[in-house]
Amino acid sequence: MPRTTFKLIRLLLVGLMVVISPGLVSADDKPAEPKLIKHQITGLFCPEREQDFKVLCEQKLAKFKLVSIDYANAEATFDYDPAKEFPGAKPEQVIERFDNEVRNVSRHTFGVKPLRTIPKEKLKLIELPIVGLDCKACSLAVYEIIFRLKGVEQATASFKSSKATALVDPEKIDQTEIEMALKQRGVTLKSAQ
């Protein structure tokens, strides 16, 4: 059968489908535009956690398509429709509900929060050498202590470098307060030499 005849038959069948079942197929139907949404991700405390997050998204959060991860800024971009996934939710509720989903499937080791509103250049980086930081679990514990402090915008804790970092709003918290919080929880800091 000539190629033009095949195309003509196909067009006729599509047209017939539109007449028989309006609303099923339309000449104006286009694939849905992707809705790229960026969130700050908690729990990305060391580079190795990036792969953990990718696997989690593939296996347990497939309806929220992970597009990219920016470890340096603890952010991830997703392709999903908030109105479809969280019907009737207000914007602040979308983040809260997405956070609940991520926390539940990750056993509370990852979470979602709004993107930071303070420009990165206004934040201060604090580095803290830690004694005994030798596994992911220890790193997570140190990270959780630091990240939960008011004024901490982003944190890391790497067992490979035996160091934690905090990106902070200097008007809300300083290094001494972070060190005190760590010491109160039994974390030993390496002394400056």
Salt bridges, closest charged atoms under 4 A:
GLU48 OE2 - LYS160 NZ 3.03
ASP52 OD2 - ARG49 NH1 3.60
ASP52 OD2 - LYS136 NZ 2.70
GLU75 OE1 - LYS38 NZ 3.90
GLU85 OE1 - LYS63 NZ 3.71
ASP99 OD1 - ARG103 NE 3.13
GLU101 OE2 - LYS63 NZ 3.60
GLU127 OE1 - LYS163 NZ 3.57
GLU144 OE1 - ARG148 NH2 2.51
